[in-house]
Amino acid sequence: MTVRAVGRASSFSGIAKFRELGLLAFIILLSLFVQWRNPSFLSLENIDDLITNTAILSILAVGMMLVIVTRGIDLSIGATLALSGMITAMVVGSFPALPPVLAMLLGIAVGIVCGSLLGGLVAKIGIFPIIASLGMMNVFRGLTFMVSGGKWVSAHQMPDSFKAIATGSVFGINRLVFIAVLIYLIFYYFINHTRTGRQIYAVGSNPESAKISGISTTKVVWLVYSIMGALSGLAGVLWVSKFASAQGDTAMGYELSVIAACVLGGVSIAGGSGKISGIILGSILLGILNNALPLINVSPFWQNAIQGFIILVAIVINVWVKRGVERNHLLRRNM
């Protein structure tokens, strides 16, 4: 093996290990640039708005990461969010005394049902994830309009206790942010310190090898879609509580933003790789773009174009790094 090949292998290994640092550096440089153009960007009030508005996105990114790691995709999360939010809003509207915790559990339960149905189609019947989730997206969106009769549930129909789920605070921290942090801690432990967490990555890395080693790929895939559904259901409750409104078209197309946050965070679309730290940074970067571009008077058209360009660059970098890491493994094997 040549010295040049060894150096190249070491280089790619370093990139794969520390690419989150590059993303963090880009976030810092972008923030400084926006602050230079608009001094109000790094004000405490704007930072609080940015973090709060990114919380729901970051919660959904956790579930989407697990789905993508298993080589899947879920395009139905926006519809699941809308359905769970609508059902919960209608129930709390009819029963104003319902405790907020039970309202959240109701939304999660609706989401689990949706996620389990989708997971069954993918894991047990073998329908391609993009096809199954696209079909269920329309089913869930249609059910949202059916249960609501095409009407909205507005703020005056919701009790203050329900609206306080998203607007209240815990230990001086906004509840949305607190819930997001709690979820990240739970799933960090789940992914890194449990057998099931390791099995999820094993299935995504090599499904055939996972089967041979005794892992039930069907159960693992069904589980990740159920988790995605549960987080979508929770996000639906938080969304309706935050905006004090439940509509049939709530979160239309929001799944694309969640997928973008995962891709920006280094989650490989090919499956098998993705880190909690990466999707946190990816969600923050997407939140900064959504918050900062209007502050520096970028037109809505260019906002979408800039976001799309950054996402494409992230995908190219991820593919380049993945190929480099694969070459690195081959080179090391031949040493």
C-alpha positions in Angstrom: 0.0 0.0 0.0 1.5 3.4 -1.0 2.1 6.3 1.4 -0.3 8.4 -0.8 -3.1 5.8 -0.3 -2.5 5.6 3.4 -2.7 9.4 3.6 -5.9 9.4 1.6 -7.5 6.8 3.8 -6.5 8.7 6.9 -8.0 11.9 5.4 -11.4 10.4 4.6 -11.5 8.8 8.1 -10.9 12.2 9.6 -13.6 13.8 7.4 -16.1 11.1 8.4 -15.3 11.5 12.0 -15.4 15.3 12.3 -17.8 16.4 9.6 -20.2 17.7 12.3 -17.5 20.2 13.2 -17.6 21.5 9.6 -21.3 21.9 9.8 -21.0 23.7 13.2 -18.4 26.0 11.7 -20.7 26.8 8.8 -23.5 27.6 11.2 -21.3 30.0 13.1 -20.0 31.7 10.0 -23.6 32.0 8.6 -24.8 33.5 11.9 -22.0 36.0 12.0 -22.7 37.0 8.4 -26.5 37.5 9.1 -25.7 39.4 12.3 -23.4 41.7 10.3 -26.3 42.3 7.9 -29.0 42.6 10.6 -27.9 43.3 14.3 -31.2 41.9 15.6 -30.4 38.4 14.5 -28.5 37.4 17.6 -30.7 39.2 20.0 -32.1 37.1 22.9 -35.7 37.5 21.6 -34.8 36.3 18.1 -32.7 33.4 19.3 -35.6 32.3 21.5 -38.0 32.5 18.6 -35.5 30.5 16.4 -35.0 27.7 18.9 -38.7 27.5 19.7 -39.7 27.4 16.0 -37.1 24.7 15.3 -38.2 22.4 18.2 -41.0 20.6 16.3 -38.8 20.1 13.3 -36.0 18.7 15.4 -38.4 16.2 17.2 -39.5 14.9 13.8 -35.9 14.7 12.6 -35.1 12.1 15.3 -37.8 9.7 14.0 -36.9 10.4 10.3 -33.3 9.6 11.0 -34.2 6.2 12.3 -36.4 5.5 9.3 -33.7 6.6 6.8 -31.0 4.6 8.7 -33.0 1.5 7.8 -33.0 2.6 4.1 -36.6 3.8 4.3 -38.5 7.1 4.0 -41.7 8.5 5.4 -43.6 11.0 3.4 -46.7 10.7 5.5 -45.5 12.5 8.7 -47.1 15.9 7.8 -50.4 14.1 7.3 -50.0 12.1 10.5 -49.2 15.3 12.3 -52.3 17.0 10.9 -54.6 14.0 11.8 -53.3 13.6 15.4 -53.4 17.4 15.9 -57.0 17.6 14.6 -58.3 14.7 16.6 -56.7 16.0 19.8 -58.0 19.5 19.2 -61.5 18.2 18.7 -61.4 16.1 21.8 -60.0 18.9 24.1 -62.6 21.2 22.5 -65.4 18.8 23.6 -63.7 18.0 27.0 -62.0 21.2 28.2 -61.1 19.6 31.5 -58.9 16.9 29.8 -55.4 17.1 31.4 -52.7 18.2 29.0 -50.7 15.0 29.6 -53.7 12.9 28.4 -54.1 15.2 25.4 -50.4 14.5 24.5 -50.9 10.8 25.0 -53.9 10.8 22.7 -51.9 12.5 20.0 -49.1 10.0 20.4 -51.6 7.1 20.3 -53.0 8.3 17.0 -49.5 8.7 15.6 -48.6 5.2 16.7 -51.6 3.7 14.9 -50.6 5.6 11.7 -47.0 4.7 12.0 -47.8 1.0 12.7 -50.1 0.8 9.6 -47.3 2.2 7.4 -44.7 0.0 9.1 -46.8 -3.0 8.4 -47.1 -2.2 4.7 -43.3 -1.7 4.4 -42.0 -4.4 6.7 -44.6 -7.2 6.4 -46.1 -6.8 2.9 -42.9 -5.5 1.4 -44.2 -2.3 -0.4 -41.5 0.2 -1.2 -41.3 2.9 1.6 -41.7 5.8 -0.8 -44.8 4.2 -2.4 -46.4 3.1 0.9 -45.8 6.4 2.6 -47.1 8.4 -0.3 -50.3 6.4 -0.3 -50.8 6.6 3.4 -50.1 10.4 3.3 -53.2 10.8 1.1 -55.2 8.4 3.4 -54.3 10.3 6.6 -54.8 13.7 5.0 -58.2 12.6 3.8 -59.1 11.3 7.2 -58.2 14.6 8.7 -60.7 16.4 6.5 -63.3 13.7 7.2 -63.1 13.8 11.0 -63.2 17.6 10.9 -65.9 17.9 8.3 -63.5 20.3 6.5 -63.7 22.8 9.3 -61.0 24.4 11.5 -60.6 24.1 15.2 -59.7 27.6 16.3 -58.1 29.1 19.4 -61.4 30.0 21.2 -62.4 26.3 21.0 -59.3 25.2 22.9 -58.9 25.5 26.7 -56.0 27.6 28.0 -54.4 24.5 29.6 -54.0 22.9 26.2 -52.6 26.0 24.6 -50.1 26.3 27.5 -48.5 23.0 26.4 -46.4 24.8 23.9 -46.4 28.3 25.4 -45.6 27.4 29.0 -42.2 26.8 30.5 -40.4 24.2 32.6 -37.5 25.4 34.8 -37.6 28.6 32.8 -37.3 26.8 29.5 -40.0 26.9 26.9 -41.9 23.6 27.0 -41.4 22.9 23.3 -37.6 23.2 23.7 -37.7 21.2 26.9 -39.7 18.3 25.3 -37.3 18.4 22.3 -34.2 18.2 24.6 -35.8 15.4 26.5 -36.5 13.4 23.4 -33.0 13.8 22.1 -31.6 12.6 25.4 -33.9 9.5 25.4 -33.0 8.6 21.8 -29.3 9.3 22.3 -29.4 6.6 25.0 -31.7 4.3 22.9 -29.4 4.5 19.9 -26.1 4.2 21.6 -26.7 2.0 24.6 -29.5 -0.5 23.7 -29.4 -3.7 21.7 -32.4 -2.5 19.6 -30.6 0.7 18.8 -27.6 -1.2 17.5 -29.9 -3.5 15.5 -31.5 -0.6 13.7 -28.1 0.4 12.3 -27.2 -3.2 11.5 -30.4 -3.6 9.4 -29.6 -0.3 7.6 -25.9 -1.2 7.0 -26.6 -4.7 5.6 -30.1 -6.3 5.9 -28.9 -9.7 4.7 -26.1 -9.9 7.2 -28.5 -8.7 9.9 -30.9 -11.6 9.1 -28.1 -14.1 9.2 -27.1 -12.9 12.6 -30.6 -13.5 13.9 -32.0 -10.0 13.8 -35.7 -9.8 12.8 -35.5 -7.1 10.2 -39.3 -7.1 9.9 -39.7 -6.2 13.6 -37.0 -3.5 13.4 -38.4 -1.8 10.4 -41.9 -1.9 11.8 -40.6 -0.4 15.1 -38.9 2.6 13.4 -42.0 3.5 11.5 -44.1 3.2 14.7 -41.6 5.5 16.5 -41.8 7.9 13.6 -45.6 7.8 13.9 -45.4 8.4 17.7 -43.2 11.4 17.3 -45.4 12.7 14.5 -48.4 12.4 16.8 -46.7 14.2 19.6 -45.6 16.9 17.1 -49.2 17.3 16.0 -50.3 18.1 19.5 -47.4 20.5 20.0 -48.1 22.2 16.6 -51.8 22.7 17.3 -51.0 24.0 20.8 -48.4 26.4 19.6 -50.4 27.9 16.7 -53.8 27.4 18.5 -55.3 26.2 15.3 -56.1 22.8 13.7 -56.6 22.7 10.0 -56.9 20.0 7.4 -53.8 21.3 5.5 -51.7 21.6 8.6 -48.0 20.9 7.9 -48.6 20.3 4.2 -45.2 19.4 2.7 -43.4 19.7 6.1 -41.9 16.2 5.6 -39.6 17.6 3.0 -38.1 20.0 5.6 -37.6 17.2 8.0 -35.8 15.1 5.4 -33.7 18.1 4.5 -32.7 18.5 8.2 -31.6 14.9 8.3 -29.6 15.2 5.0 -28.0 18.4 6.2 -27.1 16.6 9.4 -25.2 13.9 7.5 -27.8 11.1 7.6 -27.0 8.8 4.6 -30.0 8.3 2.3 -28.4 4.9 1.5 -29.0 3.9 5.1 -26.8 2.6 7.9 -25.4 5.9 9.1 -26.6 9.0 11.0 -25.9 10.6 14.3 -28.0 12.5 16.8 -25.5 15.3 16.9 -25.7 15.7 13.2 -29.5 16.0 13.0 -29.4 18.6 15.8 -27.0 20.7 13.7 -29.0 20.0 10.6 -32.3 21.2 12.3 -30.5 24.3 13.6 -29.1 25.1 10.2 -32.5 24.8 8.6 -34.1 26.9 11.4 -31.4 29.6 10.9 -32.1 29.7 7.2 -35.8 30.0 7.7 -35.3 32.7 10.3 -32.3 34.6 8.8 -33.1 34.9 5.1 -36.2 37.1 5.7 -34.2 39.3 8.1 -31.7 40.2 5.4 -34.5 40.9 3.0 -34.0 37.9 0.7 -37.1 37.3 -1.5 -39.2 34.2 -0.9 -38.1 32.8 -4.3 -34.4 33.1 -3.4 -35.0 31.7 0.1 -36.2 28.4 -1.5 -33.4 28.4 -4.0 -30.7 29.0 -1.4 -32.1 26.3 0.9 -32.2 23.9 -2.1 -28.7 24.7 -3.1 -27.3 24.1 0.5 -29.2 20.8 0.7 -27.8 19.7 -2.7 -24.3 20.6 -1.5 -24.8 18.6 1.7 -25.9 15.6 -0.3 -22.9 15.8 -2.6 -20.6 16.0 0.4 -22.3 13.1 2.1 -21.9 10.9 -1.1 -18.3 12.0 -1.4 -17.6 11.1 2.2 -19.4 7.8 2.1 -17.4 6.7 -1.0 -14.2 7.9 0.6 -15.0 5.9 3.8 -15.8 2.8 1.7 -12.4 3.2 -0.1 -10.8 3.7 3.3 -12.2 0.4 4.5 -11.0 -1.4 1.4 -7.5 0.1 1.7 -7.2 -0.8 5.3 -8.3 -4.4 4.6 -5.6 -4.7 2.0 -2.9 -3.3 4.3 
